[in-house]
């Protein structure tokens, strides 16, 4: 089973860092954090994440966008879309995002991350650095957008186990922020996220 909690080797030692997250934040002039964008395919996760990253970069802030599809070309190329693989996908992303947060970076992730239990694991791992942002968008609108042509393939029987159709998406219970992307423009959605970050004193 991928991603078990137990180490496979006993011959490893945790090395403590001399430079801590707080040291980096002091030099960078802003806090770190992980904006965890979740929602159905077509809800606008990648589009909004790219724009938020751009806005932060333009302010000379340390930032990086971890995109779900991009990571499946490399780090997670061995994973499919079974429930187990989806869980391992999010576990790895959580661990990676934690490293970015420890490095003092404002990180944006864009993953469907359909299961509440998996998002809770990421929250537990990242603690106060975790900011869950639910991009709320009706299935009808997501399917109308269909930016990757995936819904069309689902309807043609070419894809099985697709989130929102024949695989579940568990709506976040208490996200830090809800963005109704079927009602707001990309710019309006980005502004809501930027306003929230400023209120949280992340920069």
C-alpha positions as CSV (number, residue, x, y, z in Angstrom):
1,X,0.0,0.0,0.0
2,X,1.3,3.4,-1.0
3,X,1.8,6.1,1.6
4,X,1.6,4.1,4.8
5,X,2.3,6.0,8.1
6,X,5.2,3.8,9.1
7,X,8.7,4.3,7.9
8,X,10.0,1.5,5.8
9,X,13.5,2.0,7.0
10,X,14.7,2.4,10.6
11,X,18.1,3.8,9.4
12,X,17.0,7.4,9.0
13,X,17.5,10.3,11.3
14,X,15.7,13.6,11.4
15,X,18.1,16.5,11.1
16,X,17.0,19.8,12.8
17,X,17.5,23.0,10.8
18,X,19.5,25.9,12.0
19,X,17.4,28.3,10.0
20,X,13.8,28.2,11.1
21,X,10.6,29.2,9.3
22,X,10.4,32.4,11.5
23,X,13.9,33.4,10.4
24,X,12.9,33.2,6.8
25,X,9.7,35.0,7.3
26,X,11.6,37.8,9.0
27,X,14.0,38.2,6.0
28,X,11.2,37.9,3.4
29,X,8.9,40.4,5.2
30,X,5.8,38.2,5.1
31,X,4.4,35.0,6.6
32,X,4.2,31.7,4.9
33,X,1.0,29.8,4.3
34,X,-0.7,27.3,2.0
35,X,-3.8,28.3,0.1
36,X,-5.5,24.9,-0.5
37,X,-7.9,25.4,-3.5
38,X,-10.4,22.6,-3.8
39,X,-13.4,22.1,-6.0
40,X,-14.8,20.2,-9.0
41,X,-12.9,20.0,-12.3
42,X,-13.8,23.2,-14.1
43,X,-14.4,25.2,-11.0
44,X,-11.5,27.5,-11.7
45,X,-8.8,26.2,-9.4
46,X,-5.8,26.4,-11.7
47,X,-7.0,29.6,-13.4
48,X,-7.4,31.4,-10.1
49,X,-4.2,29.9,-8.6
50,X,-2.2,31.3,-11.5
51,X,-3.6,34.7,-11.0
52,X,-3.1,34.7,-7.3
53,X,0.5,33.7,-7.7
54,X,1.0,36.5,-10.2
55,X,-0.5,39.1,-7.9
56,X,1.7,37.9,-5.0
57,X,4.8,37.8,-7.2
58,X,4.1,41.4,-8.4
59,X,4.3,42.4,-4.7
60,X,7.8,40.8,-4.5
61,X,6.5,38.1,-2.2
62,X,8.0,34.6,-2.2
63,X,5.3,32.4,-3.8
64,X,4.8,29.2,-5.8
65,X,1.8,27.4,-7.3
66,X,1.6,23.6,-7.0
67,X,-0.8,22.3,-9.7
68,X,-2.5,19.0,-9.6
69,X,-1.9,18.0,-13.3
70,X,1.7,19.3,-13.3
71,X,2.7,17.1,-10.3
72,X,1.2,14.1,-12.1
73,X,3.9,14.6,-14.8
74,X,6.6,14.1,-12.2
75,X,6.3,13.5,-8.4
76,X,3.0,11.7,-8.7
77,X,3.4,10.1,-12.1
78,X,3.0,6.7,-10.6
79,X,-0.5,7.4,-9.3
80,X,-3.9,6.9,-10.9
81,X,-7.3,8.0,-9.7
82,X,-8.4,5.2,-7.4
83,X,-9.5,6.2,-3.9
84,X,-6.2,4.9,-2.6
85,X,-4.1,6.8,-5.2
86,X,-6.1,10.0,-4.7
87,X,-5.3,9.7,-1.0
88,X,-1.6,9.2,-1.6
89,X,-1.6,12.0,-4.1
90,X,-2.9,14.4,-1.5
91,X,-0.6,13.0,1.2
92,X,2.4,13.8,-1.0
93,X,1.1,17.2,-1.8
94,X,0.6,18.0,1.9
95,X,4.2,16.9,2.7
96,X,5.5,19.0,-0.2
97,X,3.4,22.0,0.8
98,X,4.7,21.7,4.3
99,X,8.3,22.0,3.0
100,X,7.4,25.1,1.0
101,X,5.7,26.6,4.1
102,X,8.8,25.8,6.2
103,X,10.8,27.6,3.5
104,X,8.7,30.7,4.2
105,X,6.9,30.6,0.9
106,X,3.2,31.6,0.2
107,X,2.1,28.4,-1.6
108,X,-1.1,27.9,-3.7
109,X,-2.2,24.4,-4.4
110,X,-4.9,23.5,-7.0
111,X,-6.2,20.0,-6.5
112,X,-9.7,18.6,-6.6
113,X,-8.9,16.8,-3.4
114,X,-12.4,15.3,-3.2
115,X,-12.3,13.6,0.2
116,X,-12.7,15.5,3.4
117,X,-10.6,13.0,5.3
118,X,-7.6,13.7,3.0
119,X,-8.0,17.4,3.3
120,X,-8.2,17.0,7.1
121,X,-4.9,15.1,7.0
122,X,-3.3,18.0,5.1
123,X,-4.8,20.4,7.7
124,X,-3.4,18.4,10.6
125,X,0.0,18.3,8.9
126,X,0.2,22.0,8.0
127,X,-1.6,23.3,11.1
128,X,-2.0,27.1,11.1
129,X,-0.4,27.3,7.6
130,X,-3.4,25.5,6.1
131,X,-6.0,27.8,4.5
132,X,-8.8,25.8,2.8
133,X,-10.5,27.7,-0.1
134,X,-13.6,26.0,-1.6
135,X,-14.3,27.0,-5.1
136,X,-18.0,26.5,-5.2
137,X,-19.4,26.0,-8.7
138,X,-22.4,24.0,-9.9
139,X,-21.8,20.8,-11.8
140,X,-23.7,22.2,-14.7
141,X,-21.5,25.3,-15.0
142,X,-18.3,23.1,-14.6
143,X,-19.5,20.8,-17.4
144,X,-20.4,23.8,-19.6
145,X,-16.9,25.2,-19.2
146,X,-15.2,21.8,-19.6
147,X,-11.7,23.4,-20.2
148,X,-9.9,20.0,-20.6
149,X,-12.7,18.2,-22.4
150,X,-13.0,15.7,-19.6
151,X,-16.7,15.9,-19.0
152,X,-17.3,15.2,-22.7
153,X,-15.1,12.1,-22.3
154,X,-17.0,11.0,-19.2
155,X,-20.3,11.4,-21.0
156,X,-18.9,9.3,-23.9
157,X,-17.9,6.6,-21.6
158,X,-14.2,7.1,-22.1
159,X,-13.5,8.0,-18.4
160,X,-14.8,6.2,-15.3
161,X,-14.6,7.2,-11.7
162,X,-14.8,10.9,-12.5
163,X,-15.3,13.3,-9.5
164,X,-18.8,14.8,-9.4
165,X,-20.2,12.2,-11.9
166,X,-19.5,8.7,-10.8
167,X,-17.1,9.4,-8.0
168,X,-17.9,11.6,-4.9
169,X,-16.8,15.1,-4.1
170,X,-17.2,15.8,-0.4
171,X,-18.0,19.5,0.0
172,X,-15.8,21.1,2.7
173,X,-17.5,21.5,6.0
174,X,-15.8,24.5,7.4
175,X,-13.4,26.1,4.9
176,X,-11.7,29.3,5.7
177,X,-13.1,30.8,2.5
178,X,-15.8,30.0,-0.1
179,X,-15.6,31.5,-3.5
180,X,-18.7,31.1,-5.8
181,X,-16.9,30.9,-9.1
182,X,-20.2,30.4,-11.0
183,X,-21.2,33.9,-9.8
184,X,-17.9,35.8,-9.6
185,X,-15.4,36.6,-12.3
186,X,-11.8,35.4,-12.0
187,X,-10.7,38.9,-11.0
188,X,-13.4,39.1,-8.3
189,X,-12.4,35.7,-7.0
190,X,-8.8,36.7,-6.9
191,X,-9.7,39.9,-5.0
192,X,-11.6,37.9,-2.4
193,X,-8.5,35.7,-1.8
194,X,-6.1,38.6,-1.7
195,X,-8.4,40.5,0.8
196,X,-8.6,37.4,3.0
197,X,-4.8,37.0,3.0
198,X,-4.4,40.7,4.0
199,X,-6.9,40.3,6.8
200,X,-4.9,37.2,8.0
201,X,-1.8,39.5,8.0
202,X,0.1,37.1,5.7
203,X,1.6,40.1,4.0
